[in-house]
Amino acid sequence: MTRLSFLFALGSLLAACSPTENSGEQVHTLQGYGVGRTLYLAPRTNGPITTLMVAEGDTVSPGDLLFTLDDGTVKSKLDQAEAALMASHARLADLRAGGRLQDIKAARENVAQAEASLVLAEENHTRSASLVRKGQAPQARLDQDTAALAQAKAALRAQKARLDLIRAPARQDKIAAAEQEVQVQDALVQQARTALDDLSVQAPNAGLVQTLIRRVGEIAGPAQPVLALLPPENMRIRFFIPQTQLGQVRVGDPVRLSCDGCAGGAKGRIVFIAPSAEFTPPVIFTEKERTKLVYMAEVQPEEPTQFHPGQPVAVKLP
């Protein structure tokens, strides 16, 4: 605390003392002031501010959009990641299906052609065998048709094997690699979506927008907050307890509050008392000097919206 703050606190204390204090009576009304514990809201990433949805003095609710940063580059990365994810899904589906429909259709047509060739070779072989038995054709013709028949059978087996190969799924190692690629691309998509969401900052609590630190067009980032938000529950009334009264006050004690322009009957509860006195050098004080010691304390008001940071408030102890 600065010397000026100490003089302010001491002056407030003296101003609050009743005329009977010096005669030994205790002081029950002390002077304090409002203190706001603000939240400084900043984006998770750096970038220029494109929109500011609030102004100083606005009251916001949890989830309200406060500001956004430029998202052009991040949207482009998200589009690329989503396209790569779709491509990886298509490749995995092809590997699991065991071939494209066009390839399967062409292989089936080759099988049908091989079957037709086999029927023709069988007919030629039967005809040649009959003619050879009748002596109407040489043995060489039968040998030639027998070889053609064997070739047609082999061609049919080869085409059927090729069809089975095309229709069969890929090897498990290739499928596993494709599945891993899908997971990698999905993670990149989620990362890009998170980065895009981080460019839009919403209110984490209800509160009052106290200060706009940056404006549209300025660069914001994790260490460069855009605005200061004061939630009602973060409003405190700070006052100073004389050393002579410290033993009579406890954390949790109820108090009554009053200020210029405030509604009457405001109440609060002491939530903090400093463990050490303000401006106390490490020496033993005389009894007269001990009366100058004060302990900083804070009150949480029941209706914090009645008070403002820096506002003088009178605290009446029970």
Residue, then its C-alpha position, 0 to 999 in steps of 0.5 A: m500500500t502506498r503512503l497516500s493510500f495509508l493516509f486515506a485509510l487513516g483519515s477515513l478511520l479518524a473521520a469515522c470515530s465518534p466524539t466519545e472515542n477518546s473517552g474509552e468508548q469503542v468505535h462501531t462505524l468505520q469508513g471503507y470503499g468499494v473494491g472490484r476484482t475484475l476479470y481481464l478477458a483475452p483470446r487464446t490466440n493472437g489476432p486482430i479484433t474484428t468485432l466488439m459486441v459490448a460497450e463500457g457499462d454494459t451488463v452481460s450474461p454468461g455465454d454472451l458474445l463479447f468480441t471476435l478476432d479475424d478468422g480467415t486463415v483458421k477457416s481455410k485450415l478447417d476447410q482443408a482439414e475437413a476435405a482431407l478427412m473426407a478423402s481418408h474416409a473414402r480410401l478406408a471404405d474402398l479398402r474395406a469394400g475390396g475394389r471399385l464397382q467399375d473394376i468388379k464389373a470389368a472383371r465379371e465381364n472378363v469371366a463371362q468372356a472366358e466362359a464363352s471361349l471355353v464353351l466354344a473350345e469344348e464344342n470344337h474339341t468334341r467336333s474334332a474328336s468325332l471327325v478323327r474317329k471317322g477318319q475325316a480329320p487328321q489327329a493334328r487337328l484334334d491335338q490343336d483343339t485339345a490344347a485350345l480347350a486346356q487354354a480356355k479352361a486356364a483362362l477362365r480360372a485366371q479371370k475368376a481368380r482375378l475377380d475374387l481378388i478384386r472383390a476381396p478386401a485389402r490386407q489388414d495392415k493396409i486397412a489398419a494404416a487407413e484407419q490410423e490416417v482417419q484418426v489423424q485427420d479427424a484430430l486435425v479437424q477438431q484442432a482447427r474447430t477449436a482454434l476457430d472457436d477460440l477466436s470468439v470470446q464469450a462471457p464466463n460470468a454475468g457482470l459489468v463491462q468496466t473497461l474496453i482495453r482494445r478496440v476493433g483493428e487492434i491486436a489481441g492475444p493471451a497477454q493482451p486482454v480486450l476488456a475488463l469484466l466485473p462480476p457482481e460476486n467479485m465486489r467487495i467493501r474494504f475497510f480498516i479495523p483499529q488494532t484496539q477493536l481487532g479482538q471483537v471482529r471475526v470473519g463471518d460477522p454480519v455488518r450494515l453498509s451505507c453510502d451516499g445514494c444507496a438504498g437503506g438497510a444494505k447488509g454484508r458479511i466480513v469475508f477477510i481480515a488481514p493477518s498483519a497490520e498496515f505499515t507496522p515496522p518490526v519494533i515494539f510499540t508504546e501503548k500510544e503508538r499501538t492505537k494507530l495500527v489498523y488491519m485491512a478487512e473486506v466485506q461481501p455485500e448481499e446486494p453488490t450491484q448497489f456499490h461501485p469501485g472506489q465509492p466511499v462506504a460506511v461499515k457499521l459493526p455489530 
